[in-house]
Amino acid sequence: MKNVFLSLIAAGFLLTSCGGDNPEGTDGNDNIENNDVNDLGVEGMNEFSLVSYGLNLSVMLPEVASSTGASIEPTVTHDDGDYLWYLDIGNHFHLVIEDFGKEQNKVAGEKKRLADLSKIFKVEYTIDEPGIIMYKRELHEDQGGKASYHCYGATTVDGYTIVLRSNDDGGHKPVINDMVTTIKSAKELKKS
């Protein structure tokens, strides 16, 4: 009897935790859908709100420690009325947030821009999804230079397209991986 009872509880738990996923709809926009941040691997990350900087958005940010072990707090640089936010943690995590208004298909547009640079750079996508890309960029073999990693994603906040991306210099792969998680975790905050 005890085994039957435990089996029923386990089956009930499995059924409730394996809820059906909604298939991704295509509405002409390539923004990321973020319904469950638990699937993103956000251990060691903290929620950070950008509301006090004029953007109705929250993201998950990695915990970064200094060489002494002290936590490094994120900083946001934004001029009131501007369309750019610079979110930095320490010396390596530099996320640029841009408000593109009603423009759509920003990720597809970025991929086209990168394709237009194919005579200069070799681009290898490590993540290639409709709402986010991560890629390794390097000069062609005979041109020297070091590889850098970059990411670019879009979401919608208050009906406006918001792009979150690495800065132009890119970064090391582990840092850009953290940025990808940050971008995927981006969510519009509901107004009270």
C-alpha positions as CSV (number, residue, x, y, z in Angstrom):
1,M,0.0,0.0,0.0
2,K,2.8,2.4,0.9
3,N,4.5,1.7,-2.5
4,V,1.3,2.4,-4.4
5,F,0.8,5.7,-2.5
6,L,4.4,6.8,-3.2
7,S,4.0,5.8,-6.9
8,L,0.9,7.9,-7.2
9,I,2.6,10.9,-5.6
10,A,5.7,10.5,-7.9
11,A,3.4,10.2,-11.0
12,G,1.5,13.3,-9.9
13,F,4.7,15.3,-9.4
14,L,6.0,14.2,-12.8
15,L,2.8,15.2,-14.6
16,T,2.7,18.7,-13.0
17,S,6.4,19.4,-13.6
18,C,6.3,18.3,-17.3
19,G,3.8,20.9,-18.4
20,G,3.4,21.2,-22.1
21,D,5.5,23.8,-24.0
22,N,3.8,26.2,-26.3
23,P,5.3,26.0,-29.8
24,E,7.0,29.2,-30.9
25,G,4.8,31.3,-32.9
26,T,6.1,33.4,-35.7
27,D,4.7,36.9,-35.7
28,G,7.2,38.6,-38.0
29,N,9.3,39.5,-35.0
30,D,12.5,37.7,-33.9
31,N,12.4,38.6,-30.2
32,I,13.3,36.0,-27.6
33,E,10.5,34.3,-25.7
34,N,11.3,33.8,-22.1
35,N,8.7,31.9,-20.2
36,D,10.8,29.9,-17.8
37,V,14.1,31.3,-16.5
38,N,14.6,28.2,-14.5
39,D,15.6,26.4,-17.8
40,L,18.4,29.0,-18.4
41,G,20.9,27.8,-15.9
42,V,20.8,31.0,-13.8
43,E,22.5,29.6,-10.7
44,G,24.9,32.1,-9.4
45,M,23.0,35.0,-11.0
46,N,20.9,37.7,-9.4
47,E,17.9,39.6,-10.8
48,F,18.7,43.2,-11.7
49,S,16.0,45.8,-12.5
50,L,16.6,48.6,-14.9
51,V,13.4,50.5,-13.9
52,S,15.3,53.2,-12.0
53,Y,17.2,53.8,-15.3
54,G,14.0,54.4,-17.3
55,L,13.7,50.9,-18.8
56,N,10.8,48.6,-17.7
57,L,13.1,45.5,-17.8
58,S,14.8,43.1,-15.5
59,V,17.7,40.7,-16.3
60,M,19.6,38.0,-14.5
61,L,23.3,39.1,-14.0
62,P,26.2,36.9,-12.9
63,E,27.8,37.3,-9.6
64,V,31.3,38.7,-10.2
65,A,33.9,38.8,-7.4
66,S,37.1,40.9,-7.2
67,S,40.5,39.3,-6.6
68,T,39.8,39.8,-2.8
69,G,36.5,38.0,-3.0
70,A,34.4,41.1,-2.6
71,S,31.3,41.2,-4.9
72,I,31.5,43.6,-7.8
73,E,28.2,45.5,-8.2
74,P,26.8,46.2,-11.7
75,T,26.9,49.8,-13.0
76,V,24.5,51.3,-15.5
77,T,25.4,54.4,-17.5
78,H,22.4,56.1,-19.2
79,D,21.6,59.7,-20.1
80,D,18.0,60.5,-19.5
81,G,16.1,60.5,-22.8
82,D,18.8,58.6,-24.6
83,Y,18.2,55.2,-26.3
84,L,21.4,53.5,-25.0
85,W,22.2,51.9,-21.6
86,Y,25.6,50.5,-20.8
87,L,25.5,47.8,-18.1
88,D,29.0,46.8,-16.8
89,I,30.2,44.4,-14.2
90,G,34.0,44.6,-13.6
91,N,36.5,44.8,-16.4
92,H,35.0,42.2,-18.8
93,F,31.2,42.1,-18.7
94,H,30.0,45.0,-20.9
95,L,26.4,44.7,-22.1
96,V,24.9,47.4,-24.4
97,I,21.1,47.8,-24.4
98,E,19.5,49.8,-27.2
99,D,15.9,50.9,-27.7
100,F,15.0,50.5,-31.4
101,G,11.4,51.7,-31.0
102,K,9.0,49.9,-33.3
103,E,11.7,48.3,-35.6
104,Q,11.5,44.6,-35.8
105,N,13.6,41.7,-37.0
106,K,16.8,43.1,-35.4
107,V,18.5,39.7,-35.0
108,A,17.9,38.9,-38.7
109,G,19.2,42.3,-39.6
110,E,22.4,41.8,-37.5
111,K,23.0,38.5,-39.3
112,K,22.7,40.2,-42.6
113,R,25.2,42.9,-41.5
114,L,27.6,40.2,-40.4
115,A,27.2,38.4,-43.8
116,D,28.1,41.7,-45.5
117,L,31.4,41.8,-43.6
118,S,32.4,38.3,-44.8
119,K,35.3,39.6,-46.8
120,I,36.8,41.0,-43.6
121,F,35.7,38.6,-40.9
122,K,35.0,34.9,-40.6
123,V,31.9,34.4,-38.4
124,E,31.0,31.1,-36.8
125,Y,27.7,30.9,-35.0
126,T,27.6,29.0,-31.7
127,I,24.0,29.9,-31.0
128,D,21.7,30.8,-33.9
129,E,18.1,31.2,-32.8
130,P,15.5,33.6,-34.1
131,G,15.7,35.8,-31.1
132,I,19.4,35.6,-30.2
133,I,22.8,34.8,-31.7
134,M,26.2,34.2,-30.3
135,Y,29.2,34.0,-32.6
136,K,32.9,33.8,-32.8
137,R,34.4,36.5,-35.1
138,E,38.0,36.5,-36.4
139,L,39.9,38.0,-39.3
140,H,40.6,35.7,-42.2
141,E,43.7,33.5,-41.7
142,D,46.2,35.7,-43.6
143,Q,45.1,38.9,-41.7
144,G,46.2,38.0,-38.2
145,G,44.3,39.1,-35.1
146,K,42.6,37.1,-32.3
147,A,39.2,35.6,-32.2
148,S,36.5,37.3,-30.2
149,Y,33.0,36.3,-29.1
150,H,29.9,38.3,-29.4
151,C,26.2,38.1,-28.8
152,Y,23.1,39.9,-30.0
153,G,19.5,39.4,-28.9
154,A,16.2,41.3,-28.9
155,T,13.1,41.4,-26.7
156,T,10.0,43.6,-26.4
157,V,9.4,46.1,-23.6
158,D,6.2,48.2,-23.5
159,G,5.7,47.5,-27.2
160,Y,9.2,48.6,-28.2
161,T,12.1,46.5,-29.5
162,I,15.0,46.4,-27.1
163,V,18.3,44.9,-28.3
164,L,20.8,43.6,-25.8
165,R,24.3,42.9,-27.2
166,S,28.0,42.6,-26.4
167,N,30.0,45.7,-27.0
168,D,31.8,46.1,-30.3
169,D,35.1,44.6,-29.0
170,G,33.3,41.4,-27.9
171,G,34.8,39.3,-25.1
172,H,36.0,35.9,-23.9
173,K,33.6,33.0,-24.5
174,P,32.7,32.4,-20.8
175,V,31.8,36.1,-20.4
176,I,29.7,36.1,-23.6
177,N,28.0,32.9,-22.4
178,D,26.9,34.7,-19.3
179,M,25.7,37.6,-21.5
180,V,23.6,35.1,-23.5
181,T,22.0,33.9,-20.3
182,T,21.4,37.5,-19.3
183,I,19.8,38.3,-22.6
184,K,17.6,35.1,-22.5
185,S,16.5,36.1,-19.0
186,A,15.4,39.6,-20.0
187,K,11.7,40.2,-19.1
188,E,9.4,43.1,-19.2
189,L,8.2,44.1,-15.7
190,K,4.5,44.4,-15.4
191,K,3.3,47.8,-14.4
192,S,1.4,48.0,-11.1
